[in-house]
Amino acid sequence: MKSGPKTLVDFPKFVVTEVRAGALANDGYRSFEIEGTYDPAFDPVFEDIAADKGPQWFWLLFGKRGYLTPMLKSFDKGTKTAVLVCHEKEEPKVLGLELVHLSPYWQAFNV
């Protein structure tokens, strides 16, 4: 077991393989589906969301101060793939990136 403070390397990862734009809402935000593969450490997170236990969103961090707050649309535990949905003004530039997961209990903007 690792001792000392956690770093971003210690958190589950989500690798984005596809980003699909959805409808534009009246408020100027567009829905985006983000598909990718995930670290097995995501299993309990996705299972809790699917079972409606706890918050339905979480943080995904990337780059300097980049983050998304997606919700789970679907996941396949066998293939470790998932589709997430987020609402942004512009398409997130995350295709091919490895995003770090933090629970909504974290103050991700301070990480």
VEXDREN-2710 file (C-alpha; in Angstrom, 1 decimal):
% VEXDREN-2710
k/r/px/py/pz
1/MET/0.0/0.0/0.0
2/LYS/1.3/3.4/-1.0
3/SER/2.0/5.8/1.9
4/GLY/1.9/9.6/1.7
5/PRO/-0.5/11.9/-0.1
6/LYS/-2.3/10.8/-3.2
7/THR/-1.5/12.3/-6.6
8/LEU/-3.6/12.3/-9.8
9/VAL/-1.7/9.1/-10.8
10/ASP/-3.5/7.3/-8.0
11/PHE/-7.0/7.9/-9.4
12/PRO/-9.0/5.9/-12.0
13/LYS/-8.5/6.8/-15.7
14/PHE/-10.9/7.2/-18.6
15/VAL/-9.5/7.2/-22.1
16/VAL/-11.7/9.0/-24.7
17/THR/-12.1/7.2/-28.0
18/GLU/-15.0/9.2/-29.4
19/VAL/-16.8/12.5/-28.9
20/ARG/-20.3/13.1/-30.4
21/ALA/-22.1/16.4/-30.5
22/GLY/-25.8/16.4/-29.6
23/ALA/-28.5/19.0/-29.8
24/LEU/-27.9/22.7/-29.0
25/ALA/-30.1/23.9/-26.1
26/ASN/-31.7/27.4/-25.9
27/ASP/-29.1/28.3/-23.2
28/GLY/-26.2/27.9/-25.7
29/TYR/-25.0/24.6/-24.2
30/ARG/-24.7/21.5/-26.4
31/SER/-24.9/17.9/-25.1
32/PHE/-21.8/15.8/-25.9
33/GLU/-21.5/12.0/-25.7
34/ILE/-18.0/11.0/-24.7
35/GLU/-17.2/7.3/-25.3
36/GLY/-14.1/5.5/-24.0
37/THR/-12.5/2.8/-22.1
38/TYR/-12.1/2.9/-18.4
39/ASP/-9.9/1.6/-15.6
40/PRO/-11.4/-1.2/-13.6
41/ALA/-11.4/1.1/-10.5
42/PHE/-14.4/2.8/-12.2
43/ASP/-16.6/-0.3/-11.7
44/PRO/-17.8/0.7/-8.2
45/VAL/-18.4/4.3/-9.4
46/PHE/-20.4/3.3/-12.4
47/GLU/-22.3/0.6/-10.5
48/ASP/-23.3/3.1/-7.8
49/ILE/-24.5/5.6/-10.4
50/ALA/-26.4/2.9/-12.3
51/ALA/-28.1/1.8/-9.0
52/ASP/-28.9/5.5/-8.2
53/LYS/-26.7/5.5/-5.1
54/GLY/-25.0/8.8/-4.5
55/PRO/-24.3/11.6/-6.9
56/GLN/-25.0/11.0/-10.6
57/TRP/-22.1/13.1/-11.9
58/PHE/-18.3/13.2/-11.2
59/TRP/-15.2/15.2/-12.3
60/LEU/-13.0/14.2/-15.2
61/LEU/-9.7/16.2/-15.2
62/PHE/-7.4/16.9/-18.1
63/GLY/-4.6/19.4/-19.0
64/LYS/-4.1/22.5/-17.0
65/ARG/-7.3/23.4/-15.3
66/GLY/-9.4/21.4/-17.8
67/TYR/-12.4/19.5/-16.4
68/LEU/-15.7/18.0/-17.3
69/THR/-18.7/17.1/-15.1
70/PRO/-20.2/14.2/-17.0
71/MET/-23.0/11.9/-16.1
72/LEU/-23.1/8.2/-17.0
73/LYS/-25.2/7.2/-19.9
74/SER/-24.2/3.5/-20.2
75/PHE/-21.3/1.2/-19.4
76/ASP/-20.2/-2.4/-20.3
77/LYS/-18.4/-4.0/-17.4
78/GLY/-17.2/-6.8/-19.7
79/THR/-15.5/-4.6/-22.3
80/LYS/-14.7/-1.7/-19.8
81/THR/-16.3/0.8/-22.1
82/ALA/-18.7/3.6/-21.2
83/VAL/-20.6/6.5/-22.7
84/LEU/-20.8/9.6/-20.7
85/VAL/-22.8/12.8/-21.3
86/CYS/-21.9/16.3/-20.5
87/HIS/-23.2/19.8/-21.4
88/GLU/-20.7/22.3/-22.7
89/LYS/-20.7/25.5/-24.8
90/GLU/-17.9/24.1/-27.0
91/GLU/-16.8/20.6/-27.9
92/PRO/-14.3/19.4/-25.3
93/LYS/-10.9/18.7/-26.8
94/VAL/-10.5/15.4/-25.1
95/LEU/-10.4/12.8/-27.9
96/GLY/-7.5/10.4/-27.2
97/LEU/-6.8/11.8/-23.8
98/GLU/-6.6/9.9/-20.5
99/LEU/-8.9/11.8/-18.1
100/VAL/-8.5/11.4/-14.3
101/HIS/-11.7/10.6/-12.3
102/LEU/-12.4/12.4/-9.0
103/SER/-15.7/11.9/-7.1
104/PRO/-18.0/15.0/-6.8
105/TYR/-17.0/15.2/-3.1
106/TRP/-13.6/16.6/-4.1
107/GLN/-13.0/20.3/-4.9
108/ALA/-11.5/19.4/-8.3
109/PHE/-10.7/23.0/-9.2
110/ASN/-8.2/23.0/-6.3
111/VAL/-6.3/19.9/-7.6
END
